[in-house]
């Protein structure tokens, strides 16, 4: 087993394509395939399933890749320390659902720990990518919104991926609308009252499960949908149209600063907000502090 082989495996897992990985690594497809096959034979484990439609990572491969990522990270530290001529920065990364408060907590971490000793990454992305980033050790922590409807499905995914999820707060479900929206003066609405207005939904990966949507409310079928990929676009559309989005009713959200208001949706369902991490992982100092601040925000601002 060599460092090069570990790099090959990690790149293939990231791109899910031998061709794309070979191009990124500047080697031939045949050379890459041979190197991975030799590694699989050496360790006695099949890392990838190969079909006419492409490749996918096996369950054994996912475990191996987690270890490979950690080994490559430590190897990079050694290279930089002993051959790079500069101090090595420790990484701290968080992947999350579209969340203003989680971003604010991350900013606080940067202020407290500074930029001299740490290399920071913050990914606001799809549910599948959040899970993959934690599972493959690309991020240390993940922030998720999980409704009571899809919690059982998530628990199954967490168990299969060797992840743990800690709920830090349970919140009522609200509809965010412009202050000029016809329903803006209401304190509570039924889902049926929202049907004629478009619901803004954060787009998920095409291969993602139905249960991975951040905005899901039971088996409710949204009549009109507008898909977006980022928080800024969603906020602008909410402010300029009669669309609505579904979220948690909290004071630490920026929506009230954008000419928007939150209306309680009449439903027994709630949204759990919490963080995920890999099991049996020791968190970094910024990671521990992030969770501490997370808990403080929920306690101080949650409804």
C-alpha positions in Angstrom: 0.0 0.0 0.0 1.4 3.4 -1.0 0.5 7.0 -0.5 -0.1 7.3 -4.2 -2.7 4.5 -4.1 -4.5 6.2 -1.2 -4.6 9.4 -3.2 -6.0 7.5 -6.2 -8.7 5.9 -4.1 -9.8 9.2 -2.5 -9.9 11.0 -5.9 -12.0 8.2 -7.5 -14.4 8.3 -4.5 -14.7 12.1 -4.8 -15.3 12.1 -8.6 -17.1 8.8 -8.8 -15.4 8.4 -12.1 -12.2 6.7 -13.2 -11.9 9.0 -16.2 -12.4 12.2 -14.2 -10.1 11.0 -11.4 -7.4 10.1 -14.0 -7.6 13.5 -15.5 -7.3 15.2 -12.1 -4.4 13.0 -11.2 -2.6 13.4 -14.6 -2.3 9.6 -15.1 -3.9 7.2 -17.6 -7.2 5.5 -16.9 -5.6 2.1 -17.3 -2.8 3.0 -14.9 -5.3 4.2 -12.3 -7.5 1.2 -12.7 -4.5 -1.1 -12.3 -3.2 0.7 -9.2 -6.6 0.4 -7.5 -7.1 -3.2 -8.5 -3.7 -4.1 -7.0 -4.6 -2.3 -3.8 -7.9 -4.2 -3.5 -6.0 -7.5 -4.0 -3.4 -6.5 -1.5 -5.9 -5.6 1.3 -8.5 -8.3 0.3 -11.3 -5.7 0.0 -13.4 -4.5 -2.9 -13.5 -0.7 -2.7 -15.6 0.0 -5.7 -18.4 -1.6 -7.6 -17.8 -1.3 -11.3 -20.8 -1.4 -13.8 -21.6 -0.2 -17.3 -23.2 2.9 -15.6 -20.1 3.8 -13.7 -18.7 3.1 -10.3 -20.0 3.2 -6.7 -18.3 2.9 -3.4 -18.8 -0.3 -1.4 -19.6 -0.2 2.3 -16.0 -1.6 2.9 -14.7 1.1 0.6 -16.4 3.9 2.6 -14.7 2.7 5.8 -11.3 2.4 4.0 -11.7 5.9 2.5 -12.3 7.4 5.9 -9.0 6.0 7.1 -7.3 7.0 3.8 -8.4 10.6 4.2 -7.1 10.8 7.7 -3.7 9.2 6.7 -3.4 11.7 3.8 -4.2 14.6 6.0 -1.4 13.5 8.5 0.9 12.9 5.5 0.3 16.5 4.3 1.0 17.8 7.7 4.4 16.0 7.7 5.2 17.2 4.3 4.5 20.8 5.2 6.3 20.6 8.5 9.5 18.9 7.3 9.7 19.8 3.7 7.5 22.8 3.2 9.5 25.3 5.3 6.3 26.7 6.9 4.1 26.0 9.9 1.3 23.6 9.4 -2.2 24.8 9.9 -4.8 22.5 11.5 -8.0 22.2 9.4 -11.4 22.9 10.8 -14.4 22.3 8.5 -18.2 22.3 8.9 -20.8 21.2 6.3 -24.4 22.3 6.8 -27.9 22.8 5.6 -28.7 26.4 4.5 -28.4 28.1 7.9 -27.6 31.7 8.9 -27.1 30.9 12.6 -24.6 28.1 11.8 -22.6 30.5 9.6 -22.6 33.1 12.4 -21.2 30.5 14.9 -18.5 29.6 12.3 -17.6 33.3 12.1 -17.3 33.4 15.8 -14.9 30.4 15.8 -12.7 32.3 13.3 -12.7 35.4 15.5 -11.8 33.3 18.6 -9.1 31.0 17.2 -7.7 33.3 14.5 -6.2 32.4 11.1 -2.6 31.9 12.1 -3.0 28.3 13.2 -6.1 27.0 11.4 -7.3 26.5 7.9 -11.1 26.9 7.7 -13.7 25.5 5.4 -17.5 26.0 5.5 -19.8 24.2 3.1 -23.4 25.2 2.7 -24.7 22.4 0.6 -27.2 19.5 0.0 -28.1 16.9 2.6 -26.3 14.1 0.8 -23.1 16.2 0.5 -23.3 17.1 4.2 -23.4 13.4 5.1 -20.7 12.5 2.6 -18.4 15.2 3.8 -18.7 14.0 7.4 -18.5 10.3 6.5 -15.4 10.8 4.4 -13.8 13.1 6.9 -13.8 16.2 4.6 -15.6 18.0 7.5 -15.5 17.5 11.2 -19.0 18.6 12.0 -22.3 18.8 10.1 -25.4 20.8 10.9 -28.8 19.4 9.9 -32.5 20.2 10.1 -34.5 17.0 10.6 -38.3 16.9 10.8 -40.2 14.4 12.9 -41.5 12.9 9.6 -38.1 11.9 8.2 -36.2 11.3 11.5 -36.5 7.5 11.3 -35.0 7.5 7.8 -32.1 9.7 9.0 -31.5 7.4 12.0 -31.1 4.5 9.5 -28.6 6.5 7.4 -26.6 7.5 10.5 -26.3 3.9 11.6 -25.2 2.7 8.2 -22.7 5.5 7.9 -21.3 5.2 11.5 -22.4 8.7 12.3 -24.1 10.1 15.4 -26.6 13.0 15.5 -27.2 15.1 18.6 -30.4 17.2 18.8 -29.7 20.6 20.4 -33.2 22.0 19.9 -36.7 21.2 18.6 -38.6 24.0 16.9 -42.0 24.7 15.5 -42.4 24.9 11.7 -42.9 28.4 10.2 -43.6 29.9 6.8 -41.3 32.8 5.9 -43.0 35.4 3.7 -42.5 39.0 2.6 -44.0 41.7 4.9 -46.2 42.6 1.8 -47.5 39.0 1.4 -51.3 38.6 1.7 -50.8 36.3 4.7 -48.2 38.4 6.4 -50.5 39.7 9.1 -51.6 36.2 10.2 -50.0 34.6 13.3 -50.8 31.1 12.2 -51.8 29.5 8.8 -52.9 26.1 7.6 -50.9 24.4 4.9 -53.9 24.6 2.7 -53.8 28.4 2.9 -50.3 28.3 1.4 -51.1 26.1 -1.6 -51.7 28.8 -4.1 -48.3 30.4 -3.4 -45.0 29.0 -4.6 -42.8 27.3 -2.1 -39.1 28.0 -2.3 -37.1 24.7 -1.9 -33.4 24.2 -1.8 -32.5 21.9 -4.6 -31.0 18.5 -3.7 -28.8 16.1 -5.6 -30.8 14.2 -8.3 -29.9 10.9 -6.7 -30.9 12.1 -3.2 -33.8 10.6 -1.3 -37.1 12.3 -1.0 -36.5 12.4 2.7 -33.4 14.6 2.4 -35.3 17.8 1.6 -34.8 20.4 4.3 -38.3 21.7 4.0 -40.2 18.5 4.2 -43.5 18.5 6.2 -44.9 15.0 6.4 -46.1 13.7 3.1 -47.4 17.1 2.1 -47.3 17.7 -1.7 -46.3 21.2 -2.5 -48.5 22.4 -5.3 -46.2 25.1 -6.7 -42.4 24.9 -6.3 -39.4 27.1 -7.1 -36.1 25.5 -6.6 -33.0 27.5 -5.6 -29.5 26.5 -4.7 -28.4 29.2 -2.2 -29.7 31.2 0.7 -29.1 34.7 -0.8 -31.3 33.9 -3.9 -34.1 32.5 -1.6 -34.1 35.6 0.5 -34.3 37.9 -2.5 -37.2 35.9 -4.0 -39.1 35.9 -0.7 -38.7 39.7 -0.5 -39.7 40.4 -4.1 -42.5 37.8 -4.7 -45.4 36.2 -2.8 -43.5 32.9 -2.5 -42.8 31.4 0.9 -40.2 29.1 2.4 -40.4 26.6 5.3 -38.1 26.8 8.3 -37.8 27.1 12.0 -39.1 30.1 14.0 -36.1 31.5 15.6 -34.8 35.0 16.5 -31.3 34.3 15.4 -32.2 34.0 11.7 -31.5 37.0 9.5 -34.9 36.8 7.7 -36.4 39.5 9.9 -33.7 41.9 8.6 -34.7 41.3 5.0 -38.3 42.7 5.2 -39.6 39.2 5.9 -41.8 37.7 8.6 -42.4 34.3 10.1 -45.9 32.8 10.4 -46.5 29.6 12.4 -47.8 26.7 10.4 -50.5 24.7 12.1 -49.0 21.2 12.4 -48.0 18.8 15.1 -44.6 18.3 13.4 -41.4 20.0 14.6 -37.9 20.4 13.3 -34.9 19.0 15.2 -31.7 21.1 14.8 -28.5 19.4 15.7 -25.0 18.3 14.6 -23.6 15.1 13.2 -20.1 13.7 13.6 -18.3 10.5 12.9 -18.5 8.0 15.8 -15.4 7.4 17.8 -13.9 10.7 16.7 -12.1 13.1 19.0 -13.2 16.6 18.1 -10.7 19.4 17.7 -10.7 22.4 20.0 -12.6 24.6 17.5 -15.0 21.6 17.0 -15.7 21.5 20.8 -16.1 25.2 20.9 -18.5 25.2 17.9 -20.8 22.8 19.7 -20.6 24.9 22.8 -21.6 28.0 20.9 -24.3 26.0 19.1 -25.9 25.1 22.4 -25.7 28.7 23.6 -27.5 30.0 20.5 -30.2 27.4 20.8 -30.8 28.1 24.5 -30.7 31.9 24.0 -32.6 32.4 20.8 -34.7 29.3 20.3 -38.5 29.5 20.8 
